[in-house]
Amino acid sequence: MPTVLPGRPPLQDGRLSCAEIPISWLPKKMSLLGAALLGLCCLLCLGVTCAATTRHYYIAAEDVMWDFAPSGQDLLHGVPIPQPWSAKTSWAKTRYIEYTDSTFKVRKPQPEWLGILGPIIRAEVGDSIVVEFLNRGRLPHSIHPHGLRYDKANEGSYYLPIAAGARIAPGGHFTYHWFADAGSGPGPGDASSVVWWYHSHTDEAYEMNAGLLGAIIVTAKGKARPDGTPKGVDQEFVTMFMIFDEMRGNNAGQFHSINGYVFGNLPGLIAKNGDHVRWYLMGMGNEKDLHTPHWHAKTVLSHNRHTDVIELLPASMVTADMVADNPGTWLFHCQVADHMEAGMMATYTIYEPPKRSCPLKFDSGDFWNAAADTFSLAVENQSNKSIKSMILSADNLLTSNFRRQPFSSTEWRDDRVLPSHQQHVLNQPAYLKSFRDKIVGWILFPKIITYSDGTVWTPQQADECFHVFWRDPDHPDLKALPPRQIETNED
């Protein structure tokens, strides 16, 4: 039997048949022309369902430890996290985690910039959404969506009269069914997609502070790609401005965060020069959570106005479009004065793609073998002439956006002739294990390459031809590097 949503046609695997439209849903008065057009539509739809999709998600609530500042640094100013927040930045939280299927064994990769937020749930107007939910937490939880259409059992909110999906006990499962109707999508004057909240609503104030939060993005009918992302948009970012309160009002426990990070520790807000970037800005929290996200160096278009500041209240949701055409690394922060002081600040980067091919290919690197006395690096000459000598530079990543110079020599040298399209292995003395284990990534890039014909290659732009070797081989590649941390002293 198809799932029937109140006031909507039956849904059969997310596909709506025009032939199934009941007479009761037709206008009581319809012109002959209107009736003829409707009949033609139904004839066209016979045997072929109208385009719609059922989108499946497998989401668990899980108790975790969360670090609001994993670098231990204020990455905006090159100094340690200030007091009182430096005393403790890791706290017990509960998050929504997405999996690839109903076994809940393999996590689905998420962009780093989502931070503490759960996975993005997507739909095009007309789509149905099925969320298989598993509560792995120690307390009852649920998932309550904003903006979508649902019946009582699928509301995910605990109050009388209590329905099936309102309160899922620890270890329990529930499958939510939601529908993205016309009211879920963009309205007049909106961009082609809009953002909504989802969050747990069993003990809502406690659960939101615990971290059970995420975004739903609904795209207008006909304006979504097959994966649900809006056509014509190159990059999307979801950013949540919220004060997490870990110590019942004590300043040391109030983390003024963007996606759960403070003092520039939010990674991954990176776009290519010329990209159409869509920002989804969201606020949550209590009466202190009055936020004004501000972009340096760029303006955005939101609700038919150009601005560089957006106003957010708790549970608010705003969509803004940016043309990323000013390369550089720029500040993105809440403009409220004491929120800035408390670390509600990040950076976003607009990078310029390389203008020429790289002379070297970095094939492999061995930097984390505890038994090895040396680091090794394999490079290949990608040019059509022999290399006489080369000097390579290196930096370390202590987190994905905490970049600093290595603990020892920053240069790798090779004075052996390297023929075209051949490979050399370079070696350096290895660090002590205590230093080696602090590094999550090695950045290598050519500094000077001298060819056998006397010509010389040097970089024409910062960090040209960089390559990152990650300790975690599944870590996503970086399109641009974070600024190198140089410790500053206000004195």
Phi, psi and omega in degrees: 000136177293151174286129181252122175258143184305126175076011182228156178297158177301149179249121177243103184053034175080005184245126186259118180272129178299329181292345182269002183292116180290153178300329183295342180268357181275150176303144181293331178240121182221135180291161177300321180296317180297319180295321180296318179296320178296319178297319178298318178301315182294321177298318179295329184272350182299124181080350179229122181278151178292147187298118173199162187222147167259124182252123184260139176226146179236104191234132177244148168265127185224138175281130185219170165261135181237134178252116180289341181213075187297338178282340188073008185237152162278098187285353176278333187234001176068036180225162176298157174306131182286163171288149005269001188287337183292342183299324180200117180248351179257131183219155176289129179225175172230131186232159168272126181240132181265143177238165186281335182202185187286356174284341181053043180251323185250117178290144176272129181300144178234148175299141183302326185292346176295335176059233184284346183294151174287179182296153174284127174262128186240153172203154165259146179308128185104345180278153168255154182236131176240121179243113172275117187249132176238124179266103176263004180280174181271352180238162174295144178214175178206184169228119178247122180265142166270148167084341182265166179262137182205165171262181188298320182295336185254013181288326179069034183225133190263100173196165182287136357283135185281131182247174191300318185269013189282329188208101184262118185293159175307131183085354184273160177241151168205142177252115179271141176237119180232163182226134177265096180270187183300325180287348177277341186263188181297145175259183178302131179086354178278164169291178185285354176215152180226162184244144176228158175276153154227148182195166177284144185224039175266312168228075200302316182296315179296317186289325177293319177293333177289336178115010181275079187217150175193178185243141170249130178243122180246127181255147181299153180302129179082359183246015180249147169286170179304329180277002178094349179287149184288136175297147177080000177250124184275328185211138176239145173227135172251125180230126180252126177257115185202142174266112174276129183251107184261350185224034175051053174096348176293131184305325182296340181252007179260109183255106182279095196244158166244114185054031176087012178237149180233161173052048173078010183276355176290120182265163160088004177280083189230129178225154179275145177305125181095353180295148167271110184254130175252123179257130173251113186253132188223140175243149177205164177128219183236202186294345177277347186272066173252107191239152180225079178304133183226130175263132168277146170077354180215156169250165177232165176249120180219125181051048174065024174224146173273137180203167169234012176223134178243140180264129180234136170247167177304131181074011179277160186214123184224140176250135181219140182251140181229139166265110187278085187235024179229085187302142179149177174252123192232154180285140176223114191203166171281134184277352177295129193301308183287341174288322174298314181299328181271004170101015179280067187216146177212182171232154169234151185237133169251117186251153177264122179299153180302141182265351180213162181286156182274143181285339184236150169246126178271104188281313184202159177212140179239105186237354188235014177282107186297334182275348185276145176270348183227153164273146178231149184216125178257126180233148180240137176283112182268356181274175182263014177221160185288145175264129179276318179201161179212150171234126179248146175256158180218145170229162176248150170248119177269335159223179184294344176231019174249095185254132176210167179293152180299163181291335178229217187308136180263001185238141172247127183242145175214118180255016176272145177291128180245105181296163179303133176061026173250170187236143171237151173251123179256151181228150175221150173302136182281155174286164167297151184303324182297326176279319184301320185287346179280347188264128177261343180202145173251128176257125176239141174205147180290138179255309177217130174235121179254123181271161181295339178273005177095349178284157184229137174254130172224158182296144176255347177216158183301137175061027182297136176066029181289155173219139180248128169260120184262142173298320174271110185296344180269002180296134180295149178293152174264135175276338178209154183267148173289160177299145174291131180286122175238116184297133181248159178224119184295341179281000000 
